[in-house]
């Protein structure tokens, strides 16, 4: 259960889930989550995608989120 003293906890959990997805895809355990500060809604989320199916240095998780 998220600790209410730390309001970012739910978003950290999402980035961890995305990181695990990236690991399953052999892309490294990094995830990103972009949240609208005004509404608290998730705008975009993504795992790291830079190694599979071939190397792409521009597909770090945070870069994928910002490019969408």
N, C-alpha and C positions, 0 to 999 in steps of 0.2 A: 504494500500500500504506500503510495507517495506521501511524503511528509509535507503537511500543509505549510510549514515554515519555508519551504523551498518551492516556489511556484513554477520553476522551470523543470522540475522533475519529470512531468509527463513528456516533455519534448526531448529530454535526454534519453528516456526509454525508447522513443521512436528512432533516435539516431543510433542507438545500440542495436535495435532490430534491423535497421538498414545496414549497419556494419556486418551483422551476422549474415545477411543476404549476400553482401559482397564477398564474404569469405566462402560461402557455398558456391559462388560463381568463380572462385579462384581470382578474385580481384582485390584482395586485401580487406582487412577488417576496419573500414572507415565508412561512416555514414554521415549524412547531412540532412538537416531539416530547416526549412525557411518558414518563419511564423510571422503573420501580420501582427504588429504590435498593437494596433488599434482594436482588433477584434479577437485576438488570441487564436485565430484559425490557422491551420497549417496550409501554407500556400503551395509548397512543393517539398518533396522528400526524395532521396536517392542514395543508393549505395555507391561505393567506388566502382568505376567501370574502366579503369585504365589498362588492364592487362588482357582481358579476354573480349572478343576472340583474337585480337592482336593488340600490340602496344599502342596506346594513344595517351600522350602526356597531358593532353587537355581534358581528360575525362576523370579528374579527381571529383569526388562526391560533391564538394562545395561548388565546384565550377559547373557541374551538370545542373545543380539546383538553380544557380544564378542565370544560366543560359536558357532555361525553359521558359 
